[in-house]
Amino acid sequence: MRLQTDPTHFSITAFLADQVTLVARQEQLSPGAAVLRIQELSRDNAGRARLLEIISDAWRKETNPTESSKIAALRSELAAWALHATPSESLPRS
């Protein structure tokens, strides 16, 4: 499945859809299971680092230059998000 990310224009929809696609592909999961895996990984710094590792592995394995540039853009956005994300355990409870 081709990725949706346009490396020149950020789209949250494409960003999320491509994360699901890549996690599903890399970890051999269904799309629904990949969404749950992403939610699990997004909870703490270790999980976010693992998610970035999954995306980086996909980038290293990709042989199509167009798809590779999409993964690189996704990886860059994900790295910026992971760097500034607050662990959920430190967020105030509602």
C-alpha positions in Angstrom: 0.0 0.0 0.0 1.4 3.4 -0.9 1.9 5.9 1.8 -0.2 9.1 1.8 2.4 11.6 3.2 3.4 14.5 1.0 6.9 15.4 2.1 6.3 19.1 1.2 3.0 19.6 3.1 2.2 18.2 6.6 -1.2 16.5 7.0 -2.2 15.0 10.3 -4.5 12.6 8.5 -1.7 11.3 6.3 0.7 11.3 9.3 -1.6 9.1 11.3 -2.6 6.8 8.4 1.0 6.2 7.4 2.0 5.4 11.0 -0.7 2.7 11.0 0.4 1.4 7.7 4.0 1.2 8.7 3.5 -0.3 12.1 1.1 -2.8 10.6 3.6 -3.7 7.9 6.7 -3.8 10.2 5.0 -5.8 13.0 2.8 -7.9 10.8 -0.4 -6.6 12.4 -3.9 -5.8 11.1 -4.6 -2.0 10.8 -6.8 -2.2 13.9 -4.1 -3.9 15.9 -1.6 -1.4 14.6 -3.7 1.5 16.0 -3.8 -0.2 19.4 0.0 -0.8 19.2 0.6 2.9 18.4 -1.6 4.0 21.3 0.3 1.6 23.6 3.7 2.9 22.3 2.6 6.6 22.6 2.2 6.4 26.4 5.8 6.9 27.5 9.3 7.8 26.2 10.4 4.2 25.8 7.4 3.4 23.7 7.8 6.5 21.6 11.4 5.6 21.0 10.3 2.1 19.9 7.7 3.7 17.5 10.4 5.9 16.0 12.6 2.8 15.7 9.8 0.9 13.8 9.5 3.9 11.4 13.3 4.1 11.0 13.5 0.4 10.2 10.8 0.8 7.5 12.7 3.8 6.1 16.0 1.8 5.9 14.2 -1.1 4.2 12.3 0.9 1.6 13.7 0.7 -1.9 11.3 3.0 -3.7 12.8 6.6 -3.5 9.3 8.2 -3.5 8.1 6.1 -0.6 11.4 6.5 1.2 11.0 10.3 1.1 7.5 9.9 2.5 8.8 7.8 5.4 11.7 10.2 6.0 9.2 13.1 6.3 7.0 11.0 8.7 10.1 10.0 10.7 11.1 13.7 11.0 7.7 14.7 12.3 7.5 11.8 14.6 11.0 12.5 16.0 10.0 16.1 16.7 6.8 15.0 18.4 8.5 12.3 20.5 11.1 14.8 21.6 8.5 17.2 23.0 5.9 14.8 24.2 5.0 14.6 27.8 4.7 11.2 29.4 1.0 10.4 30.1 1.8 9.5 33.7 2.8 13.1 34.3 -0.3 14.7 32.9 -3.0 15.9 35.4 -5.9 13.5 35.8 -9.3 14.8 34.8 
